[in-house]
Amino acid sequence: MKHLATFLYWLAAVFALALILVSFDYRFGRALFLATSLLPGMFCAKFFLPMALRAERRRVLAVICVVASTLIIEWMSLLLASFHTTPSENLMRAPFPGLFSNPVFILILLVAIVVPGELLSHYLKKKLSEERYVTFISDRRKVVLPIEAILYVESNDKEVLLHTQEGLTGRGPVFRNGLSGSTIGSSVFIGPI
């Protein structure tokens, strides 16, 4: 669900950018191609800007470098895609409207697309947090425990005892197939798994 929502968001973002380009008298096919060419710069901003914001030293310089490189990537990809889609008789004209050579406008487009994408990503991460479970057979019945409920694990040669926070104990066989014939001594694991 999380990956599908992210994919659908970026698909909608491309169509929104294409509609913005259509408003500048581009045909829809060309506008869609140009909007798709803007994705590398947006992904650059999405992945590198959080790293630059977490930099310990020279944070301001790192952010300025990421923003400048993203703007250059956006402008160059827009320029190359525009030249690629321009008919040969119109190559001597300006490749795209002057508004697209304005770095502030491109920065506004970047912020308008990347920031909601990040907000959606954080919302989905919170909402759909992946719960991890341990599944085993104890006394001939299937037991499913969330990892957070396990207090500690005891292990010996023949079985594993899982002690939970509620005071329950589950026992399961030792999985020898994954251990390649090695002998397991008695051990107790305390803390998070």
Secondary structure by P-SEA (a helix, b strand, c coil): caaaaaaaaaaaaaaaaaaaaaaacccaaaaaaaaaaaaaaaaaaaccaaaaaacccaaaaaaaaaaaaaaaaaaaaaaaaaaaacccccccccccccccccaaaaaaaaaacaaaaaaaaaaaaaaacbbbbbbbbcccbbbbbccccccbbbbcccbbbbbccccbbbbbcccccccccccccbbbbcccc
